[in-house]
Amino acid sequence: MRERTSTADIALIGAGPVGSLLALALAQRGLSVEVFERRPDMRVHAIAAGRSINLAVSTRGLHALRMVGLDADVLAHTVPMYGRFLHAPDGTTRLLRYGRDDSEHISSMSRGGLNALLMSHAEATGRVKIRFRQRLVAADLATQTLTLVDEDSGAQERVTAPVILGTDGSASVLRAALLAHTGGQASEALLSAGYKELTLPALPPGEHGLHRYFALLPTALHIWPRGRFMLIALANPDGTFTCTLFLPLAAGPDPSFAELTDDAAVLAFFQRWFPDFAPLVPDLAAQFRQAPVGQMVTVKAWPWVVGPVALLGDAAHAIVPFFGQGMNAGFEDVTELMTLLDAPPGPREWPALLQRFAALRKPNTDAIADLAVENFVEMRDKVADPAFLLQRAVEAELDKRLGGTYRSRYQLVTFTRRPYAVALHAGAIQADVLTQVCAGKTTLAEVDLDRAESLIRARLLPYLATH
Ligand SMILES: Cc1cc2nc3c(=O)[nH]c(=O)nc-3n(C[C@H](O)[C@H](O)[C@H](O)COP(=O)(O)OP(=O)(O)OC[C@H]3O[C@@H](n4cnc5c(N)ncnc54)[C@H](O)[C@@H]3O)c2cc1C
């Protein structure tokens, strides 16, 4: 087995979106980075997407992209989404706006496109070398030695590095090594629902409709909430939509992937629950057959750091996708680490710096993990519920009355950089107040808005002013 010491300042595992951004940000600070990535180079070889072709980027992610000078490049290839576009079972629709106005929106973008852009900019610094098809199989954290396998030849190599950062995703090998070394722990909670991705095609040339070549309004996140399950769709710039069906994995009282075993059952399921969607995807049964069922896991691990070795992104804190924050949270890890790196003049003490980073981030990533699970229930179930809609209407009134100082939980998470833990706590106060003032009411006219305002002034605003 070949053995060597890396000549780079930092060895990084995984060139996904977080690893590529991190490599770029470190290189911009004069550090050299050797990256080990198990996949082939996606800019050269077409790689099956495996999971979500597009994803939503919001304020935290954009802030990190601005830090490396790429926010405008990225935004040029996105589709803005201004709200949730709800499709009821009877075919009626309604738009629930996300923000206060159109300036507050999320953006749908290609995961692969973003990843490729970040890798190219990282390499262009001349300080980042990405070694593809190199899979981490073991790590000795006492000596900071990585064991890597070349996926083509099967040859093994041992590489020692002064600093090791792990961005190798939710099934992180570095995390397993770190936890084994420290006696730490990870809880891995698998969601009982899984997902399949389907593509809704663009309209054929000559058949352009209300939304040009898009079969649905492109500037919203479409949701077909159905209680225990749901379908969502996000537009791509080429006129297609990436649609994700979230459904229980195991047979039970509700429809599940376990029952959708043949084309007839699949088509009958879509006709029954999504009659306005089914005709838009001509090869629905074939797509469904071919798409793998993805699983979703929340990983809460600790510690993230031992000496000059640390975890970031999904490797440290994988979350379920329902707040659209997984990558945004990983990008925020990079922002926070760079803030610490930039702060103290003098020599960089990596172990202490990484410990500070982890202590700062952990309460916030735990908070977004819980918020993401809660948002699953909100999206699949509550958005269709009149009580939920009444509470949103009260929130809109509070926003008007309080001159912009009121921010809903969704807005705090998505359109601000307030710590996730603050959003979680503020959300609990809001939920309590809204439940109190809406109890027994069905219309906005019945709600005592003065009382709602005074409760928010007394309980929420002082908290937000001091956190
Ligand atoms: C269905 C779905 C929808 C989502 N939607 C959104 C969204 O709208 N907004 C959002 O912000 N987030 C979203 N996410 C979450 C987002 O995808 C992740 O948070 C993000 O990809 C994490 O980036 P990462 O770089 O940490 O990990 P990953 O993207 O998993 O990248 C890890 C990299 O490490 C490599 N690797 C893994 N193991 C090894 C090894 N042993 N050796 C070498 N290399 C290795 C992998 O090949 C990969 O390139 C979604 C997730 C899912 C599943």
The ligand as a Tripos MOL2 file, in Angstrom:
@<TRIPOS>MOLECULE
LIG
   53    58     1     0     0
SMALL
NO_CHARGES

@<TRIPOS>ATOM
      1 C1        -35.1830   14.7880   -1.7820 C.3       1 LIG1
      2 C2        -34.2640   15.8380   -1.2030 C.ar      1 LIG1
      3 C3        -34.5380   17.1780   -1.4120 C.ar      1 LIG1
      4 C4        -33.7000   18.1690   -0.8800 C.ar      1 LIG1
      5 N1        -34.0160   19.4870   -1.0820 N.ar      1 LIG1
      6 C5        -33.2380   20.4430   -0.5310 C.ar      1 LIG1
      7 C6        -33.5490   21.8230   -0.7390 C.ar      1 LIG1
      8 O1        -34.5170   22.1750   -1.4290 O.2       1 LIG1
      9 N2        -32.7380   22.7710   -0.1540 N.ar      1 LIG1
     10 C7        -31.6550   22.4200    0.6100 C.ar      1 LIG1
     11 O2        -30.9690   23.3240    1.1180 O.2       1 LIG1
     12 N3        -31.3380   21.1180    0.8210 N.ar      1 LIG1
     13 C8        -32.0930   20.1300    0.2670 C.ar      1 LIG1
     14 N4        -31.7750   18.8130    0.4620 N.ar      1 LIG1
     15 C9        -30.6130   18.4840    1.3200 C.3       1 LIG1
     16 C10       -29.3210   18.5500    0.5460 C.3       1 LIG1
     17 O3        -29.3850   17.6780   -0.5500 O.3       1 LIG1
     18 C11       -28.1630   18.1540    1.4420 C.3       1 LIG1
     19 O4        -28.2470   18.8120    2.6670 O.3       1 LIG1
     20 C12       -26.8340   18.5130    0.7690 C.3       1 LIG1
     21 O5        -26.6710   17.7710   -0.4170 O.3       1 LIG1
     22 C13       -25.6790   18.2340    1.7140 C.3       1 LIG1
     23 O6        -24.4760   18.5050    1.0510 O.3       1 LIG1
     24 P1        -23.1400   17.8030    1.5090 P.3       1 LIG1
     25 O7        -22.1060   18.3010    0.5580 O.co2     1 LIG1
     26 O8        -22.9490   17.9590    2.9650 O.co2     1 LIG1
     27 O9        -23.4030   16.2300    1.2830 O.3       1 LIG1
     28 P2        -23.6870   15.4440   -0.0650 P.3       1 LIG1
     29 O10       -24.4650   16.2530   -1.0140 O.co2     1 LIG1
     30 O11       -24.2250   14.1120    0.3370 O.co2     1 LIG1
     31 O12       -22.2260   15.2390   -0.6840 O.3       1 LIG1
     32 C14       -21.3010   14.3330   -0.1070 C.3       1 LIG1
     33 C15       -20.1960   14.0620   -1.0990 C.3       1 LIG1
     34 O13       -19.2470   13.1960   -0.4920 O.3       1 LIG1
     35 C16       -18.9690   12.1080   -1.3650 C.3       1 LIG1
     36 N5        -18.6540   10.9500   -0.5220 N.ar      1 LIG1
     37 C17       -19.4960   10.2530    0.2700 C.ar      1 LIG1
     38 N6        -18.8440    9.2680    0.9080 N.ar      1 LIG1
     39 C18       -17.5530    9.3390    0.5070 C.ar      1 LIG1
     40 C19       -16.3870    8.5790    0.8230 C.ar      1 LIG1
     41 N7        -16.4380    7.5420    1.6780 N.pl3     1 LIG1
     42 N8        -15.2190    8.9220    0.2420 N.ar      1 LIG1
     43 C20       -15.1610    9.9820   -0.6270 C.ar      1 LIG1
     44 N9        -16.2290   10.7280   -0.9680 N.ar      1 LIG1
     45 C21       -17.4180   10.4180   -0.3960 C.ar      1 LIG1
     46 C22       -20.2370   11.9330   -2.1740 C.3       1 LIG1
     47 O14       -19.9830   11.2540   -3.4050 O.3       1 LIG1
     48 C23       -20.6870   13.3650   -2.3590 C.3       1 LIG1
     49 O15       -20.1000   13.9610   -3.4840 O.3       1 LIG1
     50 C24       -32.5780   17.8070   -0.0910 C.ar      1 LIG1
     51 C25       -32.2980   16.4480    0.1200 C.ar      1 LIG1
     52 C26       -33.1220   15.4760   -0.4280 C.ar      1 LIG1
     53 C27       -32.7960   14.0370   -0.1670 C.3       1 LIG1
@<TRIPOS>BOND
     1     1     2 1
     2     2     3 ar
     3     2    52 ar
     4     3     4 ar
     5     4     5 ar
     6     4    50 ar
     7     5     6 ar
     8     6     7 ar
     9     6    13 1
    10     7     8 2
    11     7     9 ar
    12     9    10 ar
    13    10    11 2
    14    10    12 ar
    15    12    13 ar
    16    13    14 ar
    17    14    15 1
    18    14    50 ar
    19    15    16 1
    20    16    17 1
    21    16    18 1
    22    18    19 1
    23    18    20 1
    24    20    21 1
    25    20    22 1
    26    22    23 1
    27    23    24 1
    28    24    25 2
    29    24    26 1
    30    24    27 1
    31    27    28 1
    32    28    29 2
    33    28    30 1
    34    28    31 1
    35    31    32 1
    36    32    33 1
    37    33    34 1
    38    33    48 1
    39    34    35 1
    40    35    36 1
    41    35    46 1
    42    36    37 ar
    43    36    45 ar
    44    37    38 ar
    45    38    39 ar
    46    39    40 ar
    47    39    45 ar
    48    40    41 1
    49    40    42 ar
    50    42    43 ar
    51    43    44 ar
    52    44    45 ar
    53    46    47 1
    54    46    48 1
    55    48    49 1
    56    50    51 ar
    57    51    52 ar
    58    52    53 1
@<TRIPOS>SUBSTRUCTURE
     1 LIG1         1 GROUP 0 **** ****
